[in-house]
Every structure is written in structure tokens, then in C-alpha cells.
Amino acid sequence: MTVDFTEYLTKLQAQSIEALKQAQEANVASLTSLRDVAAGLPTFQTPVESLPSAQQVIEMSFGFANQVLELRKAYALQLAEMVASAQKATAETTARAAKAATSHT
């Protein structure tokens, strides 16, 4: 049985995206409930002006996440190159060994 890797990966990605969407929707719902509960709690004295806006926090967080993602991508590409190099070396060694074995018979 052959497996179409591209088709398999595409299905896996679609399922992952759908699961992520569902998780995010559940998270938003729970945060909405938490906000409603927090609205009834006594307030504390923190100057609002000293806090970053929600947009600033999101931009900073995603900027950091993008840096981490780029770092992970570079790492994954390095690993892929190492694997490709090892595969090539193994194939060359195997070919030489097979040639040597057939030349001695």
C-alpha cells in the first residue's frame, strides 16, 4: 500500500488548523467568562497609563513568537540538511560496497 505523503500532510494540516480554531474559540469563551467574573471583583490601584495597551502586548508577543519561529525554522532546515547529507553519504558508501562486493565474485 502506497501513501501519498503530500495528500496525507495536507489532511493532517487541515485537521490541525481546525483543532487550533476550536481550541482558540474555547479559549475566548473561557476568557470571556473570566472577564465577567473579574468585573465583579474589587479593583486594585495600578495606574492604567503605565500598562501597555492590549494591541501593544499582542504586537510584542507575536514579534517574539515570530523570532522563535524563525529560529526553529533555521534549526529544522539545518537538521534537514544534515539528514540529506547523511543519506547521500550512506548511499555512496552502499554503492561502493556493492560495487566492491560484485567485483570480487
N, C-alpha and C positions, 0 to 999 in steps of 0.2 A: 504494500500500500504506500503510495507516494503522498506526500503532504506538500501542498503549495504554500511555502513559507510566507510569501507576501500576502496571500489571502488570509492565512492564519494570523499574521501580525496585524493586519488591518482590522479583523474581527476583534482581536484582543484589545487593540487601541480603542475601538468604538465602545466596547464594553467597559473599559477603564474610564473613559470620558463620561459615560452615562452614570457609572457608580460615583465618580467625583461630583457630578452635578447633584445627584441625590444627597450625597454627604453634605455638600455646601448648603443645599436647601434646608436640611435638617439642622445644620449649624445656625443658619439665620433664624430659623424658628425658635431654637433654644435661646439664642441671644436676645430675641425679641421678648421672650418670657422673662429672661433675666433682667432686661431693661425695665419691664413692667414692675417686677418685684423691687428692684433697686429704687424706682421712683418713689416708693413708699418709705424708704429708709431715711433716717436723719442725714443731713448733709454734713460734710467736713469742710474746713476752712482751707481751701487751696485756691490761690489766685488763678482763675481761668486763663488770664492773659499769659501766664508763664507756661501753659501747656501748649504743645503743638496741636494744630488742627487735625481732624481725622484724615483729611486729604494729605497733609504733610507726613503723618505716620504711615499711611498707605504707600506714598511715594518712596519714603525711606526704606520701608520693609521690602517693597518689590525691587528697589535698587540693589539692596543687599542680596535678595534671593536670586536676582539675575547674575550677580557676581559669583555666587556659589554655583549656580547652574553652569555658567561658562567655565568655571574651574573644573567642575565634574565632567563636562564635555571634553575638555582638553585631556583630562586624565583617561577617560574612556577611549579617546582616539589614540593615546599613547599605548594603552593596553592592546587595542585592536592591531596597531602596527607591530607590537611585539609578537602577538599571536600569528599574524601573517608572515612575519619574518621566520618564526619558528616552524611554521608549516612549510614554507619554501625550503628551509634548510633540511627538514625531515624528508621532504620529497626528493631533494637532490641526493641525500645520503642513501635513501632507499633505492633510488635509481642506480647509483654507483654500486651498491651492494648486490643488486640484482644482476647488473652487468658483469660484475666480478664473478658471481656465482655461476653464471651461464658460460663464461669464458673458460672456466676450469673443468667443465664437464665434457 
